[in-house]
Amino acid sequence: MDFSAWFEVYLEDRWWTFDARNNKPRIGCILMATGRDAADVAITTSFGTTWLTKFTVVTDEVTAGKPATAG
């Protein structure tokens, strides 16, 4: 339950983006998947006993005019 998602709504001939938790423009939103609900975009689906031993997400902001470099 740690994850937060934003959603898009089609109103008056255009798509509008909303963030229910932080309804203000933010940097760093990365589209990982699209779907109708969590069942469509699960990080993993497993059957039987499983243990998540490590999960790391690393991001870097890339500014205009400055090329990205591999870390």
A tleap script that builds the chain and sets N, CA, C and O, in Angstrom:
source leaprc.protein.ff14SB
mol = sequence {
  NMET ASP PHE SER ALA TRP PHE GLU VAL TYR
  LEU GLU ASP ARG TRP TRP THR PHE ASP ALA
  ARG ASN ASN LYS PRO ARG ILE GLY CYS ILE
  LEU MET ALA THR GLY ARG ASP ALA ALA ASP
  VAL ALA ILE THR THR SER PHE GLY THR THR
  TRP LEU THR LYS PHE THR VAL VAL THR ASP
  GLU VAL THR ALA GLY LYS PRO ALA THR ALA
  CGLY
}
set mol.1.N position { 0.808 -1.193 0.000 }
set mol.1.CA position { 0.000 0.000 0.000 }
set mol.1.C position { 0.853 1.261 0.000 }
set mol.1.O position { 0.336 2.344 0.272 }
set mol.2.N position { 2.123 1.155 -0.292 }
set mol.2.CA position { 3.012 2.308 -0.299 }
set mol.2.C position { 2.894 3.139 -1.568 }
set mol.2.O position { 3.280 4.308 -1.590 }
set mol.3.N position { 2.365 2.541 -2.612 }
set mol.3.CA position { 2.368 3.214 -3.897 }
set mol.3.C position { 1.238 4.210 -4.007 }
set mol.3.O position { 0.189 4.060 -3.381 }
set mol.4.N position { 1.466 5.221 -4.805 }
set mol.4.CA position { 0.453 6.221 -5.102 }
set mol.4.C position { 0.376 6.338 -6.614 }
set mol.4.O position { 1.378 6.188 -7.313 }
set mol.5.N position { -0.798 6.603 -7.100 }
set mol.5.CA position { -0.964 6.701 -8.542 }
set mol.5.C position { -1.718 7.965 -8.895 }
set mol.5.O position { -2.531 8.456 -8.113 }
set mol.6.N position { -1.446 8.480 -10.064 }
set mol.6.CA position { -2.261 9.565 -10.565 }
set mol.6.C position { -3.199 8.971 -11.598 }
set mol.6.O position { -3.001 7.845 -12.053 }
set mol.7.N position { -4.209 9.724 -11.964 }
set mol.7.CA position { -5.159 9.209 -12.940 }
set mol.7.C position { -5.483 10.290 -13.958 }
set mol.7.O position { -5.303 11.481 -13.704 }
set mol.8.N position { -5.956 9.859 -15.094 }
set mol.8.CA position { -6.322 10.764 -16.168 }
set mol.8.C position { -7.807 10.599 -16.481 }
set mol.8.O position { -8.342 9.491 -16.473 }
set mol.9.N position { -8.454 11.724 -16.757 }
set mol.9.CA position { -9.879 11.742 -17.074 }
set mol.9.C position { -10.066 12.494 -18.377 }
set mol.9.O position { -9.485 13.560 -18.581 }
set mol.10.N position { -10.881 11.932 -19.256 }
set mol.10.CA position { -11.167 12.590 -20.529 }
set mol.10.C position { -12.417 13.439 -20.366 }
set mol.10.O position { -13.520 12.908 -20.236 }
set mol.11.N position { -12.247 14.771 -20.374 }
set mol.11.CA position { -13.349 15.719 -20.224 }
set mol.11.C position { -13.240 16.800 -21.292 }
set mol.11.O position { -12.156 17.327 -21.541 }
set mol.12.N position { -14.339 17.120 -21.905 }
set mol.12.CA position { -14.400 18.232 -22.852 }
set mol.12.C position { -13.301 18.158 -23.902 }
set mol.12.O position { -12.583 19.131 -24.131 }
set mol.13.N position { -13.175 17.015 -24.528 }
set mol.13.CA position { -12.254 16.811 -25.656 }
set mol.13.C position { -10.767 16.872 -25.314 }
set mol.13.O position { -9.955 17.147 -26.198 }
set mol.14.N position { -10.391 16.629 -24.078 }
set mol.14.CA position { -8.966 16.539 -23.737 }
set mol.14.C position { -8.787 15.706 -22.480 }
set mol.14.O position { -9.733 15.494 -21.722 }
set mol.15.N position { -7.552 15.230 -22.265 }
set mol.15.CA position { -7.209 14.457 -21.082 }
set mol.15.C position { -6.717 15.398 -19.988 }
set mol.15.O position { -5.918 16.299 -20.243 }
set mol.16.N position { -7.206 15.178 -18.762 }
set mol.16.CA position { -6.791 15.933 -17.585 }
set mol.16.C position { -6.126 14.962 -16.603 }
set mol.16.O position { -6.621 13.856 -16.384 }
set mol.17.N position { -5.020 15.376 -16.024 }
set mol.17.CA position { -4.285 14.543 -15.077 }
set mol.17.C position { -4.557 15.022 -13.662 }
set mol.17.O position { -4.508 16.222 -13.388 }
set mol.18.N position { -4.843 14.087 -12.760 }
set mol.18.CA position { -5.102 14.397 -11.361 }
set mol.18.C position { -4.247 13.513 -10.475 }
set mol.18.O position { -4.032 12.339 -10.778 }
set mol.19.N position { -3.765 14.072 -9.393 }
set mol.19.CA position { -3.029 13.329 -8.373 }
set mol.19.C position { -3.836 13.453 -7.082 }
set mol.19.O position { -3.833 14.505 -6.443 }
set mol.20.N position { -4.515 12.396 -6.706 }
set mol.20.CA position { -5.423 12.450 -5.553 }
set mol.20.C position { -4.701 12.742 -4.246 }
set mol.20.O position { -5.307 13.266 -3.311 }
set mol.21.N position { -3.431 12.415 -4.167 }
set mol.21.CA position { -2.686 12.627 -2.929 }
set mol.21.C position { -2.055 14.017 -2.886 }
set mol.21.O position { -2.066 14.670 -1.843 }
set mol.22.N position { -1.511 14.468 -4.003 }
set mol.22.CA position { -0.833 15.768 -4.087 }
set mol.22.C position { -1.333 16.472 -5.343 }
set mol.22.O position { -0.667 16.427 -6.377 }
set mol.23.N position { -2.473 17.110 -5.272 }
set mol.23.CA position { -3.078 17.678 -6.467 }
set mol.23.C position { -2.419 19.005 -6.845 }
set mol.23.O position { -3.034 20.068 -6.763 }
set mol.24.N position { -1.159 18.916 -7.258 }
set mol.24.CA position { -0.408 20.066 -7.746 }
set mol.24.C position { 0.646 19.543 -8.716 }
set mol.24.O position { 1.046 18.382 -8.625 }
set mol.25.N position { 1.099 20.382 -9.642 }
set mol.25.CA position { 2.128 19.924 -10.593 }
set mol.25.C position { 3.384 19.469 -9.854 }
set mol.25.O position { 3.854 20.145 -8.939 }
set mol.26.N position { 3.919 18.327 -10.257 }
set mol.26.CA position { 5.117 17.778 -9.611 }
set mol.26.C position { 6.041 17.221 -10.668 }
set mol.26.O position { 5.597 16.815 -11.742 }
set mol.27.N position { 7.324 17.200 -10.368 }
set mol.27.CA position { 8.274 16.516 -11.239 }
set mol.27.C position { 8.441 15.096 -10.711 }
set mol.27.O position { 8.123 14.818 -9.555 }
set mol.28.N position { 8.923 14.231 -11.529 }
set mol.28.CA position { 9.257 12.905 -11.065 }
set mol.28.C position { 8.177 11.862 -11.225 }
set mol.28.O position { 8.343 10.745 -10.735 }
set mol.29.N position { 7.079 12.173 -11.888 }
set mol.29.CA position { 6.060 11.150 -12.125 }
set mol.29.C position { 6.494 10.302 -13.309 }
set mol.29.O position { 6.706 10.819 -14.406 }
set mol.30.N position { 6.625 9.029 -13.091 }
set mol.30.CA position { 7.094 8.120 -14.129 }
set mol.30.C position { 5.993 7.110 -14.407 }
set mol.30.O position { 5.570 6.379 -13.512 }
set mol.31.N position { 5.535 7.074 -15.643 }
set mol.31.CA position { 4.509 6.118 -16.020 }
set mol.31.C position { 5.136 4.736 -16.105 }
set mol.31.O position { 6.007 4.484 -16.938 }
set mol.32.N position { 4.682 3.847 -15.232 }
set mol.32.CA position { 5.204 2.479 -15.208 }
set mol.32.C position { 4.269 1.515 -15.912 }
set mol.32.O position { 4.724 0.530 -16.493 }
set mol.33.N position { 2.964 1.779 -15.871 }
set mol.33.CA position { 1.992 0.887 -16.486 }
set mol.33.C position { 0.658 1.607 -16.594 }
set mol.33.O position { 0.416 2.592 -15.896 }
set mol.34.N position { -0.196 1.119 -17.462 }
set mol.34.CA position { -1.546 1.649 -17.564 }
set mol.34.C position { -2.534 0.499 -17.453 }
set mol.34.O position { -2.252 -0.616 -17.892 }
set mol.35.N position { -3.672 0.767 -16.876 }
set mol.35.CA position { -4.690 -0.266 -16.730 }
set mol.35.C position { -5.906 0.270 -16.017 }
set mol.35.O position { -5.951 1.435 -15.621 }
set mol.36.N position { -6.884 -0.583 -15.860 }
set mol.36.CA position { -8.131 -0.177 -15.212 }
set mol.36.C position { -8.014 -0.136 -13.698 }
set mol.36.O position { -8.651 0.697 -13.054 }
set mol.37.N position { -7.216 -1.017 -13.121 }
set mol.37.CA position { -7.066 -1.068 -11.667 }
set mol.37.C position { -5.780 -1.814 -11.332 }
set mol.37.O position { -5.011 -2.165 -12.226 }
set mol.38.N position { -5.547 -2.057 -10.042 }
set mol.38.CA position { -4.304 -2.688 -9.603 }
set mol.38.C position { -4.122 -4.095 -10.174 }
set mol.38.O position { -2.989 -4.548 -10.342 }
set mol.39.N position { -5.206 -4.783 -10.468 }
set mol.39.CA position { -5.085 -6.131 -11.035 }
set mol.39.C position { -4.483 -6.091 -12.434 }
set mol.39.O position { -3.816 -7.039 -12.849 }
set mol.40.N position { -4.714 -5.001 -13.166 }
set mol.40.CA position { -4.152 -4.872 -14.513 }
set mol.40.C position { -2.667 -4.531 -14.493 }
set mol.40.O position { -1.950 -4.875 -15.433 }
set mol.41.N position { -2.197 -3.876 -13.466 }
set mol.41.CA position { -0.831 -3.356 -13.460 }
set mol.41.C position { -0.033 -3.785 -12.228 }
set mol.41.O position { 0.754 -3.004 -11.692 }
set mol.42.N position { -0.230 -4.984 -11.796 }
set mol.42.CA position { 0.499 -5.484 -10.620 }
set mol.42.C position { 1.990 -5.540 -10.901 }
set mol.42.O position { 2.402 -5.870 -12.013 }
set mol.43.N position { 2.797 -5.222 -9.904 }
set mol.43.CA position { 4.244 -5.328 -10.048 }
set mol.43.C position { 4.625 -6.782 -10.279 }
set mol.43.O position { 5.491 -7.091 -11.098 }
set mol.44.N position { 3.972 -7.657 -9.553 }
set mol.44.CA position { 4.227 -9.086 -9.727 }
set mol.44.C position { 2.963 -9.860 -9.377 }
set mol.44.O position { 2.172 -9.446 -8.528 }
set mol.45.N position { 2.799 -10.963 -10.035 }
set mol.45.CA position { 1.713 -11.873 -9.698 }
set mol.45.C position { 2.347 -13.222 -9.443 }
set mol.45.O position { 2.979 -13.796 -10.330 }
set mol.46.N position { 2.183 -13.725 -8.243 }
set mol.46.CA position { 2.829 -14.986 -7.897 }
set mol.46.C position { 1.818 -15.929 -7.274 }
set mol.46.O position { 0.808 -15.506 -6.711 }
set mol.47.N position { 2.103 -17.180 -7.384 }
set mol.47.CA position { 1.258 -18.207 -6.803 }
set mol.47.C position { 2.112 -19.003 -5.831 }
set mol.47.O position { 3.198 -19.458 -6.192 }
set mol.48.N position { 1.646 -19.173 -4.629 }
set mol.48.CA position { 2.443 -19.835 -3.609 }
set mol.48.C position { 3.160 -18.816 -2.747 }
set mol.48.O position { 2.926 -17.613 -2.869 }
set mol.49.N position { 4.027 -19.291 -1.885 }
set mol.49.CA position { 4.742 -18.427 -0.959 }
set mol.49.C position { 5.888 -17.710 -1.667 }
set mol.49.O position { 6.704 -18.341 -2.339 }
set mol.50.N position { 5.942 -16.400 -1.512 }
set mol.50.CA position { 7.039 -15.603 -2.071 }
set mol.50.C position { 7.457 -14.559 -1.056 }
set mol.50.O position { 6.662 -14.169 -0.201 }
set mol.51.N position { 8.688 -14.107 -1.142 }
set mol.51.CA position { 9.209 -13.048 -0.279 }
set mol.51.C position { 9.909 -12.025 -1.141 }
set mol.51.O position { 10.799 -12.372 -1.917 }
set mol.52.N position { 9.525 -10.781 -1.019 }
set mol.52.CA position { 10.223 -9.695 -1.686 }
set mol.52.C position { 11.432 -9.348 -0.833 }
set mol.52.O position { 11.279 -8.834 0.275 }
set mol.53.N position { 12.624 -9.620 -1.331 }
set mol.53.CA position { 13.825 -9.395 -0.531 }
set mol.53.C position { 14.489 -8.063 -0.829 }
set mol.53.O position { 15.254 -7.554 -0.009 }
set mol.54.N position { 14.204 -7.487 -2.002 }
set mol.54.CA position { 14.800 -6.196 -2.319 }
set mol.54.C position { 13.997 -5.541 -3.433 }
set mol.54.O position { 13.580 -6.202 -4.384 }
set mol.55.N position { 13.784 -4.236 -3.304 }
set mol.55.CA position { 13.087 -3.464 -4.318 }
set mol.55.C position { 13.687 -2.073 -4.304 }
set mol.55.O position { 13.534 -1.348 -3.321 }
set mol.56.N position { 14.357 -1.689 -5.355 }
set mol.56.CA position { 15.036 -0.402 -5.416 }
set mol.56.C position { 14.609 0.339 -6.671 }
set mol.56.O position { 14.565 -0.236 -7.758 }
set mol.57.N position { 14.296 1.608 -6.515 }
set mol.57.CA position { 13.993 2.475 -7.645 }
set mol.57.C position { 14.966 3.639 -7.589 }
set mol.57.O position { 15.080 4.304 -6.560 }
set mol.58.N position { 15.669 3.891 -8.689 }
set mol.58.CA position { 16.628 4.988 -8.765 }
set mol.58.C position { 16.237 5.871 -9.938 }
set mol.58.O position { 16.055 5.377 -11.051 }
set mol.59.N position { 16.106 7.172 -9.702 }
set mol.59.CA position { 15.787 8.114 -10.779 }
set mol.59.C position { 16.712 9.314 -10.685 }
set mol.59.O position { 17.186 9.664 -9.604 }
set mol.60.N position { 16.962 9.934 -11.815 }
set mol.60.CA position { 17.742 11.168 -11.883 }
set mol.60.C position { 16.988 12.151 -12.759 }
set mol.60.O position { 16.470 11.782 -13.812 }
set mol.61.N position { 16.928 13.409 -12.320 }
set mol.61.CA position { 16.287 14.435 -13.122 }
set mol.61.C position { 17.240 14.868 -14.223 }
set mol.61.O position { 18.415 15.128 -13.966 }
set mol.62.N position { 16.740 14.945 -15.437 }
set mol.62.CA position { 17.525 15.398 -16.578 }
set mol.62.C position { 17.014 16.778 -16.951 }
set mol.62.O position { 15.845 16.934 -17.304 }
set mol.63.N position { 17.869 17.766 -16.876 }
set mol.63.CA position { 17.467 19.129 -17.202 }
set mol.63.C position { 17.740 19.415 -18.673 }
set mol.63.O position { 18.600 18.784 -19.287 }
set mol.64.N position { 17.010 20.360 -19.229 }
set mol.64.CA position { 17.168 20.705 -20.647 }
set mol.64.C position { 18.590 21.188 -20.925 }
set mol.64.O position { 19.147 21.965 -20.150 }
set mol.65.N position { 19.163 20.735 -22.009 }
set mol.65.CA position { 20.498 21.172 -22.412 }
set mol.65.C position { 21.623 20.428 -21.730 }
set mol.65.O position { 22.790 20.676 -22.034 }
set mol.66.N position { 21.313 19.533 -20.825 }
set mol.66.CA position { 22.343 18.771 -20.118 }
set mol.66.C position { 22.115 17.293 -20.403 }
set mol.66.O position { 21.099 16.737 -19.987 }
set mol.67.N position { 23.046 16.647 -21.108 }
set mol.67.CA position { 22.835 15.224 -21.444 }
set mol.67.C position { 22.887 14.332 -20.221 }
set mol.67.O position { 23.615 14.602 -19.265 }
set mol.68.N position { 22.102 13.264 -20.266 }
set mol.68.CA position { 22.106 12.277 -19.192 }
set mol.68.C position { 23.395 11.473 -19.258 }
set mol.68.O position { 23.908 11.202 -20.343 }
set mol.69.N position { 23.916 11.092 -18.098 }
set mol.69.CA position { 25.105 10.256 -18.058 }
set mol.69.C position { 24.811 8.998 -17.278 }
set mol.69.O position { 24.055 9.017 -16.307 }
set mol.70.N position { 25.403 7.921 -17.700 }
set mol.70.CA position { 25.232 6.644 -16.981 }
set mol.70.C position { 26.036 6.709 -15.700 }
set mol.70.O position { 27.188 7.142 -15.690 }
set mol.71.N position { 25.394 6.262 -14.594 }
set mol.71.CA position { 26.061 6.333 -13.299 }
set mol.71.C position { 26.872 5.128 -13.075 }
set mol.71.O position { 27.515 5.001 -12.033 }
savepdb mol mol.pdb
quit
